[in-house]
Every structure is written in structure tokens, then in C-alpha cells.
């Protein structure tokens, strides 16, 4: 039985990933904000320990999906605090979980897989009110590449997926605030991605991607940004 820890599973992409993996007969611990606030630096360790307990001491796959997308205008009096909150939730918490996973697999000598849901913003940036979001997702991509290069020989593989606009609550709010038609005109496909499309890619990376793919950063943005 393959044991999986998934964060940010309450809605959108995370809920779609949970649904997709439930059809594979996996043992899945799907966490959400109800299980702990990732803005609290103590939460990642608690989540990991709780998941290990629920999965009989073994986690084979970590999927980092939890994240926030909050505006932070330059003139905000709380700009630095908002920056730090986004970096903690989107990047630092994921890093703590990745660290726990790598140490767990090294101790077991078993290998494992990490799939991190980053963003198109990691490559092309984001709006002037979202420096922190783009930076956090860029860091996630760089972290994925570093893990892949460092531990491939130990059977530890890492992948990142970079969605563009996806039909989640966060994206809907952003589309409305920026003028949906104008943004859609920038997507050659003519529509935003659907959560189940991202979930299909996450499942592939978690379960079927060949080891030689480790370090891959996969785009799902309707050709709105191509590299």
C-alpha cells in the first residue's frame, strides 16, 4: 500500500488531487487548514507527525499543495508582515515538510516522491500586489530542482507543477478583480485550467513518472506562458 500526505486538500486543486488519488486505492492523509494553520511555524512538524501516526509510520509520497494568494499592495502598512506570512505558508512550510520527508526516506532507505504545486508566477511573475506570491512559488521550483539533484541517487524524486489560472476560489477572485475577459485573452486555449487537469498531472508525477523525470517542472497554463 502506498501512503500519501497531501496538504491543502479542502478545495480546488487539492480537493481534485484527493479525489483523483482516492480512485487509486492509496492510503491518503489529506490535510487542510482545519488540521493546522501553516502560518504557524510549528504546524508542519505537527502535520508530519500526525500523518506518520495515521499511516503506521510510513509516508511514501508528499504532495505540497497548500498555499495562499493574498494581495499585498506596496503602500500597505503591513507589507513586510504580509510578505512573511505568504512565504511561511507557501514556501517555508513546504520546505519543512520536504525536509521531514527526505530525512524519513533516508532513515528507511526506501526512497520516495515529492510533488509540489507551484505556479506560472514562478516563471513570469505576478501583479504588483503579489511580489510575495511569485517569489514563494519561484522558491518552490528552485527547491524542487535542488532536492531532485541532491537525492536522486537515493531514490528520492521531486517534481513541480506550475498551473496558470485554475478554476479555484483564489483564481476566481483574481479574475474578477483584474477583468476576466482581458486575462482570458492572454490564454491561447481560451479558458483557464480545471482542477482535475492539474490533479491528473499530480497523480502522474506521484505514481507513474519515470525516475529520469525527477526535477521536472511541468506547465499547465493553456499556453499563456511557454518556456
C-alpha positions, 0 to 999 in steps of 0.5 A: 500500500502506498501512503500519501500526505497531501496538504491543502486538500479542502478545495480546488486543486487539492480537493481534485488531487484527493479525489483523483488519488482516492480512485487509486486505492492509496492510503491518503492523509489529506490535510487542510487548514482545519488540521493546522494553520501553516502560518504557524511555524510549528504546524508542519512538524505537527502535520508530519507527525500526525500523518506518520501516526495515521499511516503506521509510520510510513509516508511514501509520497508528499504532495505540497499543495497548500498555499495562499494568494493574498494581495499585498499592495506596496503602500500597505502598512503591513507589507513586510508582515504580509510578505512573511506570512505568504512565504511561511505558508507557501514556501517555508512550510513546504520546505519543512515538510520536504525536509521531514520527508527526505530525512524519513526516506533516508532513515528507511532507505526506501526512497520516495516522491515529492510533488509540489504545486507551484505556479506560472508566477514562478516563471513570469511573475505576478501583479504588483500586489503579489511580489510575495506570491511569485517569489514563494512559488519561484522558491518552490521550483528552485527547491524542487530542482535542488532536492531532485539533484541532491537525492536522486541517487537515493531514490528520492524524486521531486517534481513541480507543477506550475498551473496558470489560472485554475478554476479555484476560489483564489483564481476566481477572485483574481479574475474578477478583480483584474477583468476576466475577459482581458486575462482570458485573452492572454490564454491561447486555449481560451479558458483557464485550467480545471482542477482535475487537469492539474490533479491528473498531472499530480497523480502522474508525477506521484505514481507513474513518472519515470525516475529520469523525470525527477526535477521536472517542472511541468506547465499547465497554463493553456499556453499563456506562458511557454518556456 
